[in-house]
Amino acid sequence: MTKKPTIAQSDFEKLDIRTGLIIDAIVFEKAAKPAFKIFIDFGELGILKTSAQITERYTTEELIGNQVIAVVNFPPKQIADFVSDCLLLGVYAPKGVVLLTTTDKTKPGLQVG
């Protein structure tokens, strides 16, 4: 895998990356590839939703209650009959995506930087 092009620090600073708490997760029946609909509490930002193709590694029951890291300032994205408000961050591992999290629980909605 090759390294992506260098970006300016100011480009990175445009991203709003925050901690969130997964409060619900359901199977996304209409997704083209196996996925979940995930609902995440971002504290003062409210509850945002996303679609994630993470069914190889997680079940809906395992996801609920986990703290995750997500980008919250991308424009909404239509996926089948669902609108995604944020993007979960994860690592592409051999057995599926591993979600990024914190080592200690923090308040939902805190900024990553």
Secondary structure, 3 states (H helix, E strand, C coil): CCCCCCCCHHHHHCCCEEEEEEEEEEECCCCCCCCEEEEEECHHHCEEEEEECCCCCCCHHHHCCCEEEEECCCCCEEECCEEECCEECEEEECCEEEECCCCCCCCCCCECC
